């Protein structure tokens, strides 16, 4: 399965080499990694002069706008080769290991057959394969989530569980250093343990997992404090700008804008993180919270509108050959959906197929959770999916934010396939018995 998964992703790597999806994030990490390899330290080269200044002021600044875990990860292949394809190969290898982890996790949660099917589906899942070769920290999150859940399940089934809980915390902390959107995730796990049949291990698990997380996050917080004169930057910046710009996700409003360049023009600097990034980030966060508190009902509507945005796959497969539907319609007033279909039939077919496949998987996963609602271990993959939804829809939402949860979705859908066949068999048996009794 791991070999199949790697080979499948290698095919996507051949089609999409190098930075090609949200490449601004990719290039920022690659630039900082290059600075590290050149001996300059963990710094980024930025223009800190105001936009109104007639001359730029380029200088090296300590890199604090994003977490450092992904930087350290991509340094491994970049030491061997400066070609970014090395990073993508590492991603494909981690995805291969993720396939094995999904099989192991599935076997502990459900049957061997369902676990095997889930692993095979995940190995050949086009959306995951395409996303996991992008040079983004989000692309490796499935591996760290699956590894953390695997350690958690090992702890719950072991008489000597402390070291397994600790490893779950360490792994989760490393995941946070890749992508800080899982920072509150241990709290959700602790709540699940409290209300599940594993209540007896709740205190031990919670404290040990927390210890592992604190070790990783604490180390990065200490580094950030050292380079920012003691300012508290646990993992990086970004929450403030995401929340602030998210208010205008469906149209600029209430003095906010949904565009980094517009924000830069408003604040008067070329970048959102330098200079004075910490102060500006806190100011954006306070303004966003004040606006949300002042318009709670309106913002609730915005949050609900984000749900289909998060759960509907975007055009990651075809964006290099076709614009989004919105971009196409906005370009000229006379354009229509029919015109888009005529202009880009292949892109429409690929995107439509992915959406149908994705939503069928969501429905099958939801159905199995209802049919087997008394099986508490099924709540664990459901918890990951639920978490990725509730933690992202309050802020600026993109479809790629949900992709790390896709393996858990596939696992539930695979179990749902077995339940579907079992339900169909029982219905057939009942109908046959009823027919015979009627005779």
C-alpha positions as CSV (number, residue, x, y, z in Angstrom):
1,X,0.0,0.0,0.0
2,X,2.8,2.4,0.9
3,X,4.5,1.7,-2.5
4,X,1.2,2.3,-4.3
5,X,0.6,5.5,-2.4
6,X,4.1,6.8,-3.2
7,X,3.9,5.9,-6.9
8,X,0.5,7.5,-7.2
9,X,1.8,10.8,-5.7
10,X,4.9,10.6,-7.8
11,X,2.7,10.9,-10.8
12,X,1.2,14.1,-9.5
13,X,4.7,15.3,-8.6
14,X,5.7,14.8,-12.3
15,X,2.7,16.9,-13.4
16,X,3.0,19.6,-10.7
17,X,6.8,20.0,-9.9
18,X,7.9,22.8,-7.5
19,X,5.7,25.5,-6.0
20,X,2.4,25.7,-7.8
21,X,-0.4,26.0,-5.2
22,X,-0.4,29.0,-2.8
23,X,3.2,29.4,-4.0
24,X,3.7,32.6,-2.0
25,X,3.7,30.5,1.2
26,X,5.9,27.9,-0.5
27,X,8.5,30.4,-1.6
28,X,8.6,32.2,1.8
29,X,9.6,28.9,3.5
30,X,12.1,28.0,0.7
31,X,13.7,31.5,1.0
32,X,14.1,31.2,4.8
33,X,15.5,27.6,4.4
34,X,18.0,28.9,1.9
35,X,19.0,31.7,4.3
36,X,19.6,29.0,7.0
37,X,21.7,26.9,4.7
38,X,23.8,30.0,3.7
39,X,24.5,30.6,7.4
40,X,22.4,33.7,7.8
41,X,20.1,32.2,10.5
42,X,16.4,31.8,10.6
43,X,15.7,35.1,8.9
44,X,13.6,36.5,6.0
45,X,14.6,39.3,3.6
46,X,11.9,41.9,3.5
47,X,11.2,45.5,2.6
48,X,10.3,47.3,5.9
49,X,10.0,50.8,4.4
50,X,6.5,52.3,4.3
51,X,4.7,52.1,1.0
52,X,4.9,55.9,0.8
53,X,8.7,55.9,1.1
54,X,10.4,56.7,-2.2
55,X,13.1,54.1,-1.6
56,X,12.9,50.6,-0.3
57,X,14.6,49.4,2.8
58,X,15.5,45.7,2.5
59,X,16.9,43.9,5.5
60,X,17.0,40.6,7.2
61,X,14.4,40.1,9.9
62,X,13.9,37.2,12.3
63,X,11.4,34.9,10.7
64,X,8.3,34.9,13.0
65,X,5.3,35.1,10.8
66,X,4.9,31.3,10.4
67,X,5.8,28.3,12.6
68,X,9.2,26.8,12.4
69,X,8.4,23.1,12.3
70,X,7.8,23.0,8.6
71,X,11.0,25.0,8.0
72,X,13.1,22.3,9.9
73,X,11.3,19.5,8.0
74,X,12.1,20.9,4.5
75,X,15.7,21.5,5.5
76,X,16.2,17.8,5.4
77,X,15.8,17.3,1.7
78,X,17.2,20.8,0.9
79,X,20.5,19.8,2.5
80,X,20.7,17.0,-0.2
81,X,19.5,19.0,-3.2
82,X,18.4,22.7,-3.6
83,X,15.7,21.6,-6.0
84,X,12.2,21.9,-4.3
85,X,11.2,18.6,-5.9
86,X,13.2,17.0,-3.0
87,X,10.7,18.5,-0.6
88,X,7.8,17.1,-2.6
89,X,9.5,13.6,-2.6
90,X,9.7,13.9,1.2
91,X,6.0,14.7,1.3
92,X,5.2,11.7,-0.9
93,X,7.2,9.5,1.5
94,X,5.3,10.8,4.5
95,X,2.0,10.2,2.7
96,X,3.1,6.6,2.1
97,X,3.7,6.2,5.8
98,X,0.3,7.8,6.4
99,X,-1.3,5.0,4.4
100,X,0.2,2.5,6.8
101,X,-0.8,4.5,9.8
102,X,-4.4,4.8,8.5
103,X,-4.5,1.0,8.2
104,X,-3.2,0.6,11.8
105,X,-5.7,3.1,13.2
106,X,-8.5,1.6,11.2
107,X,-7.7,-1.8,12.5
108,X,-7.9,-0.6,16.1
109,X,-11.2,1.2,15.5
110,X,-13.0,-1.2,13.2
111,X,-12.5,-4.4,11.2
112,X,-9.4,-5.5,9.3
113,X,-11.4,-5.4,6.0
114,X,-12.5,-1.8,6.6
115,X,-9.0,-0.7,7.5
116,X,-7.5,-2.3,4.4
117,X,-10.1,-0.7,2.2
118,X,-9.6,2.7,3.8
119,X,-5.8,2.5,3.3
120,X,-6.1,1.4,-0.3
121,X,-8.6,4.2,-1.0
122,X,-6.5,6.8,0.6
123,X,-3.4,5.6,-1.3
124,X,-5.3,6.2,-4.5
125,X,-7.4,9.2,-3.4
126,X,-6.8,11.9,-6.1
127,X,-7.5,14.9,-3.9
128,X,-5.1,13.7,-1.2
129,X,-2.4,12.7,-3.7
130,X,-2.5,16.1,-5.4
131,X,-2.5,18.1,-2.2
132,X,0.2,16.1,-0.4
133,X,2.8,17.0,-3.0
134,X,2.3,20.8,-2.6
135,X,5.0,22.6,-0.7
136,X,2.8,23.7,2.1
137,X,2.8,22.8,5.8
138,X,-0.9,21.7,5.5
139,X,0.2,19.0,3.1
140,X,2.0,17.0,5.8
141,X,-0.6,17.4,8.6
142,X,-2.4,14.1,7.9
143,X,0.8,12.2,8.8
144,X,1.2,14.0,12.2
145,X,-2.5,13.7,13.0
146,X,-2.6,10.0,12.1
147,X,0.6,9.3,14.1
148,X,-0.8,11.2,17.1
149,X,-4.1,9.2,17.0
150,X,-2.1,6.0,16.6
151,X,-0.1,6.7,19.7
152,X,-3.3,7.6,21.6
153,X,-5.0,4.3,20.6
154,X,-1.9,2.4,21.7
155,X,-2.0,4.1,25.0
156,X,-5.7,3.3,25.5
157,X,-5.1,-0.4,24.8
158,X,-1.9,-0.7,26.9
159,X,-1.4,-1.4,30.6
160,X,1.7,0.9,30.5
161,X,0.3,3.9,28.7
162,X,2.2,6.9,30.0
163,X,4.9,6.9,27.3
164,X,2.3,6.4,24.5
165,X,0.3,9.4,25.7
166,X,3.6,11.4,25.9
167,X,4.4,10.4,22.3
168,X,0.9,11.5,21.3
169,X,1.6,14.9,22.9
170,X,5.0,15.2,21.3
171,X,3.6,14.3,17.8
172,X,0.7,16.7,18.2
173,X,3.1,19.4,19.3
174,X,5.2,18.8,16.2
175,X,2.1,19.1,14.1
176,X,1.3,22.4,15.8
177,X,4.8,23.6,14.8
178,X,3.8,22.8,11.2
179,X,0.4,24.3,11.2
180,X,-0.9,26.0,14.4
181,X,-4.6,25.4,13.6
182,X,-4.5,22.2,15.7
183,X,-3.4,24.1,18.8
184,X,-6.7,23.6,20.6
185,X,-7.0,20.0,19.4
186,X,-5.7,18.3,22.6
187,X,-8.6,20.0,24.5
188,X,-11.0,18.2,22.2
189,X,-9.2,14.9,22.8
190,X,-9.3,15.5,26.6
191,X,-13.1,16.1,26.3
192,X,-13.5,12.9,24.3
193,X,-11.6,10.9,27.0
194,X,-13.7,12.5,29.7
195,X,-17.0,11.5,28.2
196,X,-15.9,8.1,26.8
197,X,-15.4,4.8,28.4
198,X,-11.7,5.8,29.0
199,X,-12.6,8.2,31.8
200,X,-10.3,6.3,34.2
201,X,-7.3,7.5,32.1
202,X,-8.5,11.0,31.6
203,X,-6.2,12.8,34.1
204,X,-3.1,10.8,33.2
205,X,-3.8,11.2,29.5
206,X,-4.5,14.9,29.6
207,X,-1.5,15.8,31.7
208,X,0.9,13.6,29.8
209,X,-0.3,14.8,26.3
210,X,-0.1,18.4,27.6
211,X,3.5,17.8,28.7
212,X,4.5,16.6,25.3
213,X,2.8,19.6,23.6
214,X,4.3,22.1,26.0
215,X,7.9,20.8,25.3
216,X,7.6,21.4,21.6
217,X,5.5,24.6,21.6
218,X,7.5,26.0,24.6
219,X,10.8,25.6,22.7
220,X,9.5,27.6,19.8
221,X,7.8,30.2,22.0
222,X,11.1,30.7,23.8
223,X,12.9,31.2,20.5
224,X,10.3,33.7,19.3
225,X,10.5,35.6,22.6
226,X,14.3,35.8,22.3
227,X,14.2,37.4,18.8
228,X,11.3,39.8,19.5
229,X,12.5,41.4,22.8
230,X,10.3,39.2,25.0
231,X,7.0,39.4,23.0
232,X,4.7,36.4,23.2
233,X,4.5,34.7,19.8
234,X,3.8,31.1,20.6
235,X,4.0,29.7,17.1
236,X,3.7,32.6,14.7
237,X,1.5,35.3,13.4
238,X,-1.6,35.0,11.3
239,X,-4.6,34.5,13.5
240,X,-5.3,38.2,13.6
241,X,-5.1,38.8,9.9
242,X,-7.1,35.7,9.2
243,X,-9.9,36.7,11.5
244,X,-9.8,40.4,10.3
245,X,-9.8,39.6,6.6
246,X,-12.3,36.8,7.1
247,X,-15.0,39.4,8.0
248,X,-14.9,40.4,4.4
249,X,-14.7,36.9,2.9
250,X,-17.9,37.4,0.9
251,X,-17.4,41.1,0.1
252,X,-15.4,43.9,1.7
253,X,-17.3,45.4,4.6
254,X,-17.2,47.1,8.0
255,X,-13.8,48.7,7.2
256,X,-12.0,45.3,6.5
257,X,-10.8,43.9,3.3
258,X,-10.3,40.3,2.0
259,X,-6.9,40.8,0.3
260,X,-3.4,41.0,1.7
261,X,-2.4,43.7,-0.9
262,X,-5.4,45.9,0.1
263,X,-4.5,45.4,3.7
264,X,-1.0,46.5,3.0
265,X,-2.2,49.6,1.3
266,X,-4.4,50.3,4.3
267,X,-1.7,49.8,6.9
268,X,1.0,51.5,4.8
269,X,3.5,48.7,4.6
270,X,4.4,46.2,1.9
271,X,4.0,43.1,4.0
272,X,1.6,42.0,6.7
273,X,4.2,40.7,9.1
274,X,7.1,43.1,9.0
275,X,7.9,45.6,10.5
276,X,6.1,45.6,13.9
277,X,4.2,42.5,13.0
278,X,3.3,41.5,16.5
279,X,1.8,44.9,17.3
280,X,-0.1,45.0,14.0
281,X,-1.3,41.4,14.5
282,X,-2.7,42.2,17.9
283,X,-4.4,45.3,16.6
284,X,-6.1,43.4,13.8
285,X,-7.2,40.7,16.2
286,X,-8.8,43.3,18.6
287,X,-10.5,45.1,15.8
288,X,-11.9,41.8,14.4
289,X,-13.2,40.7,17.8
290,X,-14.9,44.1,18.4
291,X,-16.6,44.0,15.0
292,X,-17.8,40.4,15.5
293,X,-19.2,41.3,19.0
294,X,-20.9,44.4,17.5
295,X,-22.6,42.3,14.7
296,X,-23.1,38.8,16.1
297,X,-26.2,37.8,14.0
298,X,-24.6,39.0,10.8
299,X,-21.4,37.2,11.6
300,X,-23.2,34.0,12.4
301,X,-24.6,34.1,8.8
302,X,-21.0,34.6,7.5
303,X,-19.9,31.5,9.5
304,X,-22.7,29.4,8.0
305,X,-21.8,30.5,4.5
306,X,-18.3,29.3,5.1
307,X,-19.3,25.7,5.7
308,X,-19.8,24.8,2.0
309,X,-16.6,26.7,1.1
310,X,-14.6,24.6,3.6
311,X,-16.2,21.3,2.5
312,X,-16.2,21.7,-1.2
313,X,-13.0,20.8,-3.0
314,X,-11.5,23.7,-4.9
315,X,-9.9,23.5,-8.3
316,X,-6.5,22.3,-7.1
317,X,-6.3,19.7,-10.0
318,X,-7.0,22.1,-12.8
319,X,-6.2,25.7,-11.6
320,X,-3.1,25.8,-13.8
321,X,-5.3,25.3,-16.9
322,X,-8.6,26.9,-15.9
323,X,-9.6,29.8,-13.7
324,X,-12.2,29.4,-11.0
325,X,-15.9,29.9,-11.9
326,X,-15.9,33.1,-9.9
327,X,-12.8,34.5,-11.6
328,X,-14.3,33.6,-15.0
329,X,-17.7,35.3,-14.3
330,X,-16.1,38.4,-12.7
331,X,-13.9,39.0,-15.7
332,X,-16.7,40.1,-18.0
333,X,-20.3,40.9,-17.2
334,X,-21.8,39.0,-20.1
335,X,-20.2,35.7,-19.1
336,X,-22.3,32.8,-17.8
337,X,-22.0,29.4,-16.2
338,X,-22.8,27.8,-19.6
339,X,-19.9,29.7,-21.2
340,X,-17.6,28.4,-18.5
341,X,-18.6,24.8,-19.2
342,X,-18.0,25.4,-22.9
343,X,-14.7,27.0,-22.4
344,X,-13.3,24.5,-19.9
345,X,-15.1,21.2,-20.3
346,X,-12.2,19.0,-18.9
347,X,-11.8,21.2,-15.8
348,X,-15.6,21.2,-15.2
349,X,-15.6,17.4,-15.5
350,X,-12.6,16.9,-13.1
351,X,-13.9,19.4,-10.5
352,X,-17.5,18.1,-10.7
353,X,-16.3,14.5,-10.2
354,X,-14.2,15.4,-7.2
355,X,-17.1,17.3,-5.6
356,X,-19.5,14.4,-6.1
357,X,-17.0,11.9,-4.7
358,X,-16.2,14.1,-1.8
359,X,-19.8,14.8,-0.8
360,X,-20.7,11.1,-1.2
361,X,-17.9,10.3,1.2
362,X,-19.2,12.9,3.7
363,X,-22.7,11.5,3.6
364,X,-21.5,7.9,4.0
365,X,-19.3,8.9,7.0
366,X,-22.3,10.8,8.6
367,X,-24.5,7.8,8.0
368,X,-22.2,5.3,9.6
369,X,-21.8,7.6,12.7
370,X,-25.6,7.5,13.1
371,X,-25.9,3.8,12.5
372,X,-23.1,2.9,14.9
373,X,-23.5,5.7,17.3
374,X,-22.8,3.4,20.3
375,X,-19.3,2.5,19.1
376,X,-17.3,5.1,21.0
377,X,-14.0,4.5,19.1
378,X,-15.7,5.8,15.9
379,X,-16.0,9.1,17.7
380,X,-12.2,9.5,17.3
381,X,-12.0,10.0,13.5
382,X,-15.3,11.9,13.8
383,X,-13.7,14.2,16.3
384,X,-10.8,15.1,13.9
385,X,-13.3,15.9,11.2
386,X,-15.6,17.9,13.6
387,X,-12.5,19.7,14.9
388,X,-11.4,20.8,11.4
389,X,-14.8,22.2,10.7
390,X,-15.5,24.1,13.9
391,X,-12.0,25.5,14.3
392,X,-12.0,27.0,10.7
393,X,-15.4,28.3,10.0
394,X,-15.2,31.1,12.6
395,X,-12.3,32.6,10.6
396,X,-11.2,33.1,7.0
397,X,-12.0,29.7,5.4
398,X,-10.5,27.9,2.4
399,X,-11.1,24.4,1.1
400,X,-7.4,23.4,1.6
401,X,-7.9,23.8,5.4
402,X,-10.0,20.6,5.5
403,X,-7.8,18.4,3.4
404,X,-5.7,17.0,6.3
405,X,-8.9,15.5,7.7
406,X,-9.6,13.6,4.5
407,X,-8.0,10.3,5.6
408,X,-10.3,10.1,8.6
409,X,-13.2,10.8,6.4
410,X,-12.2,8.0,4.1
411,X,-11.9,5.7,7.1
412,X,-15.4,6.4,8.3
413,X,-16.8,6.0,4.7
414,X,-15.0,2.7,4.4
415,X,-16.7,1.5,7.6
416,X,-19.9,2.9,6.2
417,X,-19.6,0.8,3.1
418,X,-19.6,-2.4,5.3
419,X,-22.6,-1.1,7.2
420,X,-24.3,-0.3,3.9
421,X,-23.8,-3.9,2.6
422,X,-24.9,-5.3,5.9
423,X,-28.1,-3.3,5.9
424,X,-28.8,-4.3,2.3
425,X,-28.2,-8.0,3.2
426,X,-30.6,-7.8,6.2
427,X,-33.2,-6.0,4.1
428,X,-32.9,-8.7,1.4
429,X,-33.2,-11.5,4.1
430,X,-36.2,-9.8,5.7
431,X,-37.9,-9.4,2.3
432,X,-37.3,-13.1,1.4
433,X,-38.6,-14.3,4.8
434,X,-41.6,-12.1,4.6
435,X,-42.3,-13.4,1.1
436,X,-42.1,-17.0,2.2
437,X,-44.3,-16.4,5.2
438,X,-46.8,-14.8,2.9
439,X,-46.9,-17.9,0.8
